[in-house]
Amino acid sequence: MCIPAAEVCDGKPQCQDQSDERDCWIKTKSCEHRCGKRCIPNTFLCDGEKDCLDGSDEAGCGDFMCSDRRMCLPKSEVCDGRAHCPDGSDEMQCQSEDPIAPCN
């Protein structure tokens, strides 16, 4: 039986075997990044330690970690006059000698 995607992981099983409610996860402060069966907070991303077996928490880390720790950017995007971080931290403190905050 096919069900609409909106009914998957909605808290109500539509399938007889309840397979539409298996492996569902809700994003919380302690569970923001899912890797396999493990869930870690965003503060574990790009911290130099591999917390996920697949290493996805350290993948794609650039040279600048946004203050909210949601993403890492290459140096070329820091202080370029355009905010790339959701919190705008890549455009703050651009007058200092070295605004680059390493990811690791």
C-alpha distances in whole Angstrom, upper triangle without the diagonal:
4,7,10,12,15,13,13,16,17,18,15,13,9,7,9,11,12,11,11,14,16,19,19,23,25,28,31,35,35,31,31,31,28,29,27,26,29,30,34,36,37,40,39,38,41,44,45,43,40,38,34,34,33,36,34,36,39,37,39,41,44,48,47,45,44,46,42,41,38,39,42,44,46,50,50,48,50,53,52,52,48,46,43,43,41,44,46,48,48,51,53,56,57,60,61,62,59,55,53,51,50,46,47
4,7,9,12,10,10,14,15,17,15,13,10,9,12,13,13,12,10,14,16,18,18,21,23,26,29,33,33,29,29,28,26,27,25,25,28,28,32,33,34,38,37,36,39,41,43,41,38,36,33,33,31,34,32,34,37,35,36,39,41,45,44,42,41,43,40,39,35,36,39,41,43,47,47,45,47,49,49,49,45,43,40,39,38,41,43,45,45,48,50,53,53,57,58,59,56,52,50,49,47,44,45
4,6,8,7,8,11,12,14,12,10,8,8,12,13,12,11,9,12,14,17,16,19,20,23,26,30,30,27,27,27,24,26,25,24,27,27,30,31,32,36,35,35,38,40,41,40,37,35,32,32,31,33,31,32,36,34,35,38,40,44,43,40,39,41,37,36,33,35,38,39,42,46,46,43,45,48,47,47,43,41,38,37,35,38,41,43,43,46,47,51,51,55,56,57,54,51,48,47,46,42,44
4,5,6,7,11,11,14,13,12,10,11,15,16,14,14,10,13,16,17,16,18,19,22,25,28,29,26,25,25,23,25,24,25,27,26,29,30,30,34,34,33,36,38,40,39,36,34,31,32,31,33,30,31,34,33,33,36,38,41,40,38,37,38,35,34,31,32,35,37,40,43,43,40,42,45,44,43,40,38,35,34,32,35,38,40,40,42,44,48,48,52,53,54,51,48,46,45,44,40,42
4,5,5,9,10,13,13,13,11,13,16,17,14,13,9,12,14,14,13,15,16,18,22,25,26,23,22,21,20,22,21,21,23,23,25,26,27,30,30,29,32,35,36,35,33,30,28,29,27,29,26,27,30,29,29,32,34,38,37,34,33,35,31,31,27,28,31,33,36,39,39,37,39,41,40,40,36,34,32,31,29,32,34,36,37,39,41,44,45,49,49,51,48,44,42,41,40,37,38
4,6,8,7,11,11,12,11,14,17,18,15,14,10,12,14,15,13,15,15,17,20,24,25,22,21,21,20,23,22,22,24,23,25,26,26,30,30,29,32,35,37,36,33,31,28,30,29,30,27,28,31,30,30,32,35,38,37,34,32,33,30,30,26,28,31,33,36,40,40,37,38,41,40,40,36,33,31,30,28,30,33,35,36,38,40,43,44,48,48,50,47,44,42,40,40,37,38
4,6,5,8,8,8,8,10,14,15,12,11,8,9,12,14,12,14,15,18,21,24,25,22,22,22,21,23,22,22,24,23,26,27,27,31,31,31,34,36,38,37,34,32,29,30,29,31,28,29,33,32,32,35,37,40,39,36,35,36,32,32,29,31,34,36,39,42,43,40,41,44,43,43,39,37,34,33,30,33,36,38,39,41,43,46,47,51,51,53,50,46,44,43,42,39,40
4,5,8,8,8,8,10,13,13,10,9,5,6,9,10,9,11,13,16,19,23,23,20,20,20,18,20,19,18,20,20,23,24,25,29,28,28,31,33,35,33,31,28,25,27,26,28,25,26,30,29,30,32,35,38,37,34,33,34,30,30,27,28,32,34,37,40,41,38,40,42,42,42,38,36,33,32,29,32,35,37,37,40,41,45,46,49,50,51,48,45,42,41,40,36,37
4,6,7,8,10,11,14,14,10,9,6,5,7,8,6,8,9,13,16,19,20,16,17,17,15,18,17,16,18,17,20,21,23,26,26,26,29,31,33,31,29,26,23,25,24,26,24,24,28,28,29,31,34,36,35,32,31,32,28,28,25,27,30,33,36,39,40,37,39,41,41,41,38,35,32,30,28,30,34,35,36,39,40,43,44,48,48,49,46,43,41,39,38,34,35
4,6,8,9,12,15,15,11,12,9,7,11,12,9,11,11,14,16,20,21,18,19,20,18,21,21,19,21,19,22,23,24,28,28,28,31,33,35,34,32,29,27,28,28,29,27,27,31,30,31,33,36,39,37,34,33,33,29,29,26,29,32,35,38,41,42,39,40,42,42,42,38,35,33,31,29,31,34,36,37,39,40,44,45,49,49,50,48,44,42,40,40,36,37
4,7,9,12,14,14,10,12,9,7,10,12,9,11,11,15,16,20,21,18,19,21,19,22,21,19,21,19,22,23,25,28,28,29,33,34,36,34,32,29,27,28,29,30,28,28,32,32,33,35,38,40,39,35,34,34,30,30,28,30,34,37,40,43,44,41,42,44,45,44,41,38,35,33,31,33,36,37,39,41,42,45,47,50,50,52,49,46,44,42,41,38,38
4,6,9,11,12,9,11,9,7,11,14,12,14,15,18,20,24,24,22,23,24,22,25,23,22,24,23,26,27,29,32,32,32,36,37,39,37,35,32,30,31,31,33,31,31,35,35,36,38,41,44,42,39,38,38,34,34,31,34,37,40,43,46,47,44,45,48,48,47,44,41,39,37,34,36,39,41,42,45,46,49,50,54,54,56,53,49,47,45,44,41,42
4,6,7,8,5,8,6,6,9,13,12,15,16,20,22,26,26,23,24,25,23,24,23,21,23,23,27,28,30,33,33,33,37,38,40,38,35,32,30,30,30,33,31,31,35,35,36,38,41,44,43,40,39,40,36,35,33,35,38,41,44,47,48,45,47,49,49,49,45,43,40,38,36,38,41,43,44,47,48,51,52,56,56,57,54,51,49,46,46,42,43
4,7,9,7,9,7,8,12,15,14,17,19,22,25,29,29,26,27,27,25,26,25,23,26,26,29,31,32,36,35,35,39,40,42,40,37,35,32,32,32,34,32,33,37,36,38,40,43,46,45,42,41,42,38,37,35,36,40,42,45,48,49,46,48,50,50,50,46,44,41,40,37,40,43,44,45,48,49,53,54,57,57,59,56,52,50,48,47,44,45
4,5,5,6,6,9,11,14,14,18,20,24,26,30,30,27,27,27,25,26,24,22,25,26,29,31,33,36,36,35,39,40,42,40,37,34,31,31,31,34,32,33,37,36,37,40,43,46,45,43,42,43,39,38,36,37,40,43,45,49,50,47,49,52,51,51,48,45,42,41,39,41,44,46,47,49,51,54,55,58,59,60,57,53,51,49,48,44,45
4,5,8,9,11,12,16,17,20,23,26,29,32,32,29,30,30,27,28,25,24,27,28,31,34,36,39,38,38,41,43,44,42,39,36,33,33,33,36,34,36,39,38,40,43,46,49,48,46,45,46,42,41,38,40,43,46,48,52,53,50,52,55,55,55,51,48,46,44,42,45,48,49,50,53,54,57,58,62,62,63,59,56,54,52,50,47,47
4,5,8,9,10,13,15,18,21,25,27,31,30,27,28,28,24,25,22,21,24,25,29,31,33,36,35,35,39,40,41,39,36,33,30,30,30,33,31,33,36,36,38,40,44,47,46,43,43,44,40,39,37,38,41,44,46,50,51,49,50,53,53,54,50,47,44,43,41,43,46,47,48,51,52,55,56,60,60,61,57,54,52,50,48,44,45
4,5,6,7,11,12,15,18,21,23,27,26,23,25,25,22,23,21,19,22,22,26,28,30,33,32,33,36,37,39,36,34,31,28,28,28,31,29,30,34,34,36,38,41,44,43,41,40,41,37,36,33,35,38,41,44,47,48,46,47,50,50,51,47,44,41,40,38,40,43,44,45,48,49,52,53,57,57,58,54,51,49,47,45,42,42
4,5,5,9,10,14,17,20,23,26,25,22,23,22,19,20,18,16,20,20,24,27,28,32,30,30,34,35,36,34,31,28,25,25,25,28,26,28,31,31,33,35,38,41,41,38,38,39,35,34,31,33,36,38,41,45,46,43,45,48,48,48,45,42,39,37,36,38,41,42,43,46,47,50,51,55,55,56,52,49,47,44,43,39,40
4,6,9,9,12,15,18,21,24,24,21,21,21,18,20,18,17,20,20,23,25,27,30,30,29,33,34,36,34,31,28,25,26,25,28,26,27,31,30,31,34,37,40,39,37,36,37,33,32,29,31,34,37,39,43,44,41,43,46,46,46,42,39,36,35,33,36,39,40,41,43,45,48,49,53,53,54,50,47,45,43,42,38,39
4,7,6,10,12,16,18,22,21,18,19,19,17,18,17,15,18,18,21,23,25,28,27,28,31,33,34,32,29,26,24,25,25,27,25,26,29,29,31,33,36,39,38,35,34,35,31,30,28,30,33,36,39,42,43,41,42,45,45,45,42,39,36,34,32,34,37,38,40,42,43,46,48,51,51,52,49,46,44,41,40,36,37
4,5,9,12,15,18,21,20,17,18,18,15,16,14,12,15,16,19,22,24,27,26,26,29,31,32,29,27,24,21,21,22,24,23,24,27,27,29,31,34,38,37,34,34,34,31,30,27,29,32,35,38,41,42,40,41,44,45,45,42,39,36,34,32,34,37,38,39,42,43,46,47,51,50,51,48,45,43,40,39,35,35
4,7,10,13,15,19,17,14,15,14,11,12,10,8,11,12,16,18,20,23,22,22,25,27,28,26,23,20,17,18,18,20,19,20,23,23,26,27,31,34,33,30,30,31,28,26,24,26,28,31,34,37,39,37,38,41,41,42,39,36,33,31,29,31,34,35,36,39,40,43,44,47,47,48,44,41,39,36,35,31,31
4,7,10,13,16,16,12,13,13,11,13,12,10,12,12,15,17,19,22,21,22,25,26,28,26,24,21,18,20,20,21,19,20,24,24,25,27,30,33,32,29,29,29,26,24,22,24,27,30,33,36,38,35,36,39,40,40,37,33,31,29,27,29,32,33,34,37,38,41,42,46,45,46,43,40,38,35,34,30,31
4,7,9,12,12,9,10,10,9,11,11,10,10,9,12,13,15,19,18,19,22,23,25,24,21,18,16,18,19,20,18,17,21,22,23,25,28,30,29,26,25,26,22,21,19,21,24,28,31,34,35,33,34,36,37,37,34,31,28,26,24,26,29,30,31,34,35,37,39,42,42,43,40,37,35,32,31,27,28
4,6,10,10,8,9,10,10,13,14,13,13,10,12,12,14,17,18,18,22,23,26,24,22,19,18,20,21,21,19,18,22,22,24,25,27,30,28,25,24,24,20,19,17,20,24,27,30,33,35,32,32,35,36,36,32,29,26,24,22,23,27,27,29,32,32,35,37,40,40,42,39,35,33,31,30,27,28
4,7,8,5,5,8,9,13,14,14,12,9,10,9,11,14,15,15,19,20,23,22,20,17,17,20,20,20,17,16,19,20,21,22,24,27,25,21,20,20,16,16,14,17,20,23,27,30,31,28,29,31,32,32,29,25,23,20,18,20,23,24,25,28,29,32,33,37,36,38,35,32,30,27,27,23,24
4,5,5,6,9,11,14,16,15,13,10,9,8,10,13,14,15,19,19,22,21,21,17,17,21,21,21,18,17,20,21,22,22,25,27,25,21,20,19,15,15,14,17,21,24,28,30,32,29,29,31,33,33,30,26,24,21,18,19,23,23,25,28,28,31,33,36,35,37,34,31,29,26,26,23,24
4,6,6,10,12,15,18,17,14,10,9,6,8,10,12,13,17,17,20,19,19,16,17,21,21,20,18,16,19,20,21,21,23,24,22,18,17,16,12,12,12,16,19,22,26,28,30,27,27,29,31,31,28,24,22,19,17,17,21,21,23,26,25,28,30,33,32,34,31,28,26,23,23,20,21
4,6,9,11,13,15,14,11,8,6,5,8,9,10,12,16,16,18,17,17,13,14,18,19,18,17,14,17,20,21,20,23,25,23,19,19,18,14,13,14,17,20,23,27,29,31,29,28,31,33,33,30,27,24,21,20,20,23,23,25,28,27,29,32,35,34,35,32,29,27,24,23,20,20
4,6,7,10,12,11,9,5,5,5,8,10,10,12,16,16,19,17,16,13,13,16,17,16,14,13,16,18,19,19,22,24,23,19,19,19,15,14,13,16,19,22,26,28,31,28,28,31,32,33,30,26,24,21,19,20,24,23,25,28,28,31,32,36,35,36,33,30,28,25,24,20,21
4,7,10,13,13,10,7,6,5,6,9,10,10,14,15,18,17,16,13,13,16,16,15,13,11,14,16,17,17,20,22,20,17,16,16,13,11,10,13,16,19,23,25,27,25,25,28,29,29,26,23,20,17,16,17,20,20,22,25,25,28,29,33,32,34,30,27,25,23,22,18,19
4,7,10,11,8,6,5,6,6,10,9,8,12,14,16,15,13,11,10,13,12,12,9,8,11,12,14,14,18,20,19,16,16,17,14,12,10,12,15,18,21,24,26,24,24,27,28,29,26,23,20,18,17,19,21,21,22,25,26,29,30,33,33,33,30,27,25,22,21,17,18
4,6,7,6,4,6,9,10,13,11,11,14,16,17,16,13,11,9,11,11,11,9,9,13,13,15,17,20,23,22,19,20,21,18,16,14,15,18,21,24,27,29,27,28,31,32,33,29,26,23,21,20,22,25,25,26,29,30,32,33,37,36,37,33,31,28,25,24,20,20
4,6,5,6,8,11,12,14,12,11,14,16,16,14,11,9,6,8,7,8,7,8,11,12,15,16,20,23,23,20,21,22,20,17,16,16,18,21,24,27,29,27,28,32,32,34,31,28,25,23,23,25,27,27,27,30,31,34,34,38,37,37,34,31,28,26,24,20,20
4,5,8,11,14,15,18,15,15,17,19,19,17,13,11,8,8,8,10,10,11,14,15,18,19,23,26,26,24,25,26,24,21,19,20,22,25,27,30,32,31,32,35,36,37,34,32,28,26,26,28,31,30,31,34,35,37,38,42,41,41,37,35,32,29,27,23,23
4,7,10,14,16,18,16,16,19,20,21,18,15,12,9,10,11,13,13,14,17,18,21,22,26,28,28,26,26,27,24,22,21,22,24,27,30,33,35,33,34,37,38,40,37,34,30,28,28,29,32,32,32,36,37,39,40,43,42,43,39,37,34,31,29,25,25
4,7,10,13,15,12,13,16,17,18,15,12,9,7,9,10,12,11,11,15,16,19,20,23,26,26,23,24,24,21,19,18,20,21,25,27,30,33,31,32,35,36,37,35,31,28,26,25,27,30,29,30,33,34,36,37,40,39,40,36,34,31,28,26,22,22
4,7,10,12,10,11,15,15,17,15,13,10,8,11,12,13,11,10,14,16,18,18,22,24,24,20,21,21,18,16,15,17,19,23,26,29,31,29,29,32,34,35,32,28,25,23,22,23,26,26,27,30,31,33,34,38,37,37,34,31,29,26,24,20,20
4,7,8,7,8,12,12,14,12,11,8,8,12,13,12,11,9,12,14,17,16,20,22,21,17,18,18,15,13,13,15,17,21,24,26,29,27,27,30,31,32,30,26,23,21,20,21,24,23,24,28,28,30,31,34,33,34,31,28,26,22,21,17,17
4,5,6,8,11,11,14,13,13,10,11,15,16,14,13,10,13,15,17,16,19,20,19,15,15,15,12,10,10,13,15,19,22,24,27,25,24,27,29,30,27,24,21,18,17,18,21,20,21,25,25,26,28,32,30,32,28,25,23,20,19,16,16
4,5,5,9,10,13,13,13,11,12,16,16,14,12,9,11,13,14,13,15,17,15,11,11,11,9,6,6,9,12,15,19,21,23,21,21,23,25,26,23,20,17,14,14,14,17,16,18,21,21,23,25,28,27,28,25,22,20,17,16,13,14
4,5,8,7,11,11,12,11,13,17,17,15,13,10,11,14,15,13,15,16,14,11,11,10,9,6,8,10,12,16,19,20,23,21,20,23,25,26,24,21,19,15,15,15,18,16,17,21,20,22,24,27,25,26,23,20,18,15,14,11,12
4,6,6,9,8,9,7,10,13,14,11,11,7,9,12,14,12,15,16,15,12,13,13,12,9,10,11,12,16,19,21,24,22,22,25,27,28,26,23,20,17,18,18,20,19,20,23,23,24,26,29,27,28,24,22,20,16,15,11,11
4,6,8,8,9,8,10,13,13,10,8,5,6,9,10,8,11,13,12,10,11,12,11,7,8,8,9,13,16,18,21,19,19,22,24,25,23,20,17,15,16,17,18,17,17,21,21,23,24,27,26,26,23,20,18,15,13,9,10
4,6,7,9,10,11,14,14,10,9,6,5,8,8,6,9,10,10,8,11,12,12,8,9,8,8,11,13,15,18,17,17,20,22,24,22,20,17,15,17,17,18,16,16,20,20,21,22,25,24,24,20,18,15,12,10,6,6
4,6,8,9,12,15,15,12,12,8,7,11,12,9,11,12,12,9,12,13,13,9,12,11,11,14,16,17,21,20,19,22,24,26,25,22,20,17,19,19,20,18,18,21,21,22,23,26,24,24,20,18,15,12,10,7,5
4,7,9,12,14,14,10,12,9,7,10,12,9,12,12,13,12,15,16,17,13,15,14,12,15,16,18,21,21,20,24,26,28,27,24,22,20,22,22,23,20,20,24,24,24,25,28,25,25,21,20,17,14,10,8,5
4,6,9,11,12,9,11,8,7,11,14,12,15,16,16,15,17,18,18,14,16,16,15,18,19,21,24,24,24,27,29,31,30,27,24,22,24,24,25,23,23,27,27,27,28,31,29,28,25,23,20,17,14,11,9
4,6,7,8,6,8,7,6,9,13,12,15,17,18,16,19,20,19,16,16,16,16,19,20,22,25,25,25,29,30,32,31,28,25,23,24,25,27,25,25,28,29,30,30,33,32,31,27,26,23,20,17,13,11
4,7,9,7,8,7,8,11,15,14,18,19,20,17,19,20,19,15,16,16,17,20,22,25,28,27,27,30,32,34,31,29,25,23,24,25,27,25,25,29,29,31,32,35,33,33,29,27,24,21,19,15,14
4,5,5,6,6,8,10,14,14,18,21,21,19,21,22,20,17,16,17,17,21,23,25,28,27,28,31,32,34,32,29,26,24,24,26,28,26,26,30,31,32,33,37,35,35,31,29,26,23,21,17,16
4,5,8,9,11,12,15,16,20,23,24,22,24,25,24,20,20,20,20,23,25,28,30,29,30,34,35,37,35,32,29,27,27,29,31,30,30,33,34,36,36,40,38,38,34,32,29,26,23,20,18
4,5,8,9,9,13,15,18,21,22,21,23,25,23,20,19,18,18,21,22,26,28,27,28,32,33,35,32,30,26,25,26,28,30,29,28,32,33,35,35,38,37,37,33,31,28,25,22,19,18
4,5,6,6,10,11,15,18,19,17,20,22,21,17,16,15,15,18,19,22,25,24,25,29,30,32,30,27,24,22,24,25,27,26,25,29,30,31,32,35,33,33,29,27,24,22,19,15,14
4,5,5,8,10,14,17,17,16,18,20,18,15,14,13,13,16,18,21,23,22,23,27,28,29,27,25,21,20,21,23,24,23,23,26,28,30,30,33,32,32,28,26,23,21,18,15,15
4,6,9,9,12,15,15,13,15,17,15,12,11,11,11,15,17,20,22,21,22,25,26,28,26,23,20,18,19,20,22,21,21,24,25,27,28,31,30,30,26,24,21,18,16,12,12
4,7,6,10,12,13,12,14,17,16,12,12,11,10,13,14,17,20,19,20,23,25,27,25,22,19,18,19,21,22,20,19,23,24,26,26,29,28,27,24,22,18,16,13,10,9
4,6,9,12,14,13,15,18,17,14,13,11,10,12,13,16,18,18,19,23,24,26,24,22,18,17,19,21,22,21,20,23,25,26,26,30,29,28,24,23,19,18,15,11,12
4,6,10,11,11,13,17,16,13,12,9,7,9,10,13,15,14,16,20,20,22,20,19,15,15,17,19,19,18,17,20,22,24,23,27,26,26,22,20,17,16,13,11,12
4,7,8,8,11,14,14,11,11,8,5,7,8,11,14,13,14,18,19,21,19,17,14,13,16,17,18,16,15,18,20,21,21,24,23,23,19,17,14,12,10,7,9
4,6,7,10,14,15,12,12,9,5,5,5,8,10,10,11,15,15,18,17,16,13,12,16,17,16,15,12,16,18,19,18,21,20,20,16,14,11,10,8,7,9
4,7,10,13,15,13,14,10,7,6,5,6,9,10,9,13,14,17,17,15,13,13,16,17,16,13,11,14,15,16,15,18,17,16,12,11,7,7,5,6,8
4,6,9,12,10,11,8,5,5,6,6,10,9,7,11,13,15,14,13,11,10,13,13,12,10,8,11,12,13,13,16,15,15,11,9,6,5,5,5,9
4,6,8,6,8,6,4,6,9,10,13,11,10,13,15,17,16,13,11,9,11,11,11,9,8,12,13,14,15,18,17,17,14,11,9,6,7,5,8
4,5,5,6,6,6,8,11,12,14,11,10,12,14,15,14,10,9,6,8,7,8,6,6,10,10,13,14,17,17,18,15,12,10,9,10,9,12
4,5,8,9,10,11,14,15,17,15,12,14,17,17,16,12,12,8,9,7,8,6,8,11,10,12,14,17,16,18,16,12,12,9,11,10,13
4,5,8,10,13,16,17,19,16,15,17,19,19,17,13,12,8,8,7,9,8,11,13,13,15,17,21,20,22,19,16,15,13,14,12,15
4,6,8,11,14,16,18,16,15,17,19,20,18,15,13,9,10,10,12,10,12,15,15,17,19,22,21,22,19,16,14,12,12,9,12
4,7,10,14,16,18,15,15,18,19,20,17,14,11,8,8,9,12,11,12,15,16,19,20,23,23,24,21,18,16,14,14,11,14
4,7,10,13,15,12,12,16,17,18,15,12,9,7,9,10,11,11,11,14,16,18,18,22,22,23,19,16,14,12,12,9,12
4,7,10,12,10,10,14,15,17,15,13,10,8,11,12,12,11,10,13,15,17,17,20,20,20,17,14,11,10,9,7,10
4,6,8,6,7,11,12,14,12,11,8,8,12,13,12,11,8,12,14,16,15,19,18,18,15,13,10,10,10,9,12
4,5,6,7,11,11,14,13,13,10,11,15,16,15,13,10,13,15,16,15,18,18,17,14,13,10,11,10,10,13
4,5,5,9,9,13,13,13,11,13,16,17,15,13,9,12,14,14,12,15,15,14,11,10,7,9,10,11,14
4,6,8,7,11,11,12,11,13,17,18,15,14,10,12,15,15,13,16,16,15,13,12,10,13,13,14,17
4,6,6,9,8,8,7,10,13,14,12,11,8,9,12,14,12,15,16,16,14,12,10,13,14,14,18
4,5,8,8,8,8,9,13,13,10,9,5,6,9,10,8,12,12,13,11,8,7,10,12,13,16
4,6,7,8,10,11,14,14,10,9,6,5,8,8,6,9,11,12,11,8,9,12,14,16,20
4,6,8,9,12,15,15,12,12,9,7,11,12,9,12,14,15,14,12,12,15,17,18,22
4,7,9,12,14,14,10,12,9,7,10,12,9,12,15,16,16,13,15,17,19,21,24
4,6,9,11,12,9,11,8,7,11,13,12,15,17,19,18,15,15,17,19,20,23
4,6,8,8,5,8,6,6,9,12,12,15,17,19,17,14,14,15,17,17,21
4,6,8,7,8,7,8,11,15,14,18,19,20,18,15,14,15,16,15,19
4,5,5,6,6,8,10,14,14,18,18,20,18,14,13,13,15,13,17
4,6,8,9,11,12,16,17,20,21,23,21,17,17,16,18,16,20
4,6,8,9,10,13,15,18,19,21,19,15,16,15,17,16,19
4,5,6,7,11,11,15,16,19,17,13,14,14,16,16,20
4,5,5,8,10,13,13,16,14,10,11,10,13,13,17
4,6,8,8,12,13,14,12,8,8,9,12,12,16
4,7,6,10,11,14,12,9,10,12,15,16,20
4,5,8,9,12,11,8,10,11,15,16,19
4,5,6,9,9,6,9,11,14,17,19
4,6,8,8,6,9,11,15,17,20
4,7,8,8,11,14,17,20,23
4,6,6,10,12,15,18,20
4,6,9,12,14,18,20
4,6,8,11,14,16
4,6,10,13,15
4,6,9,12
4,7,9
4,6
4
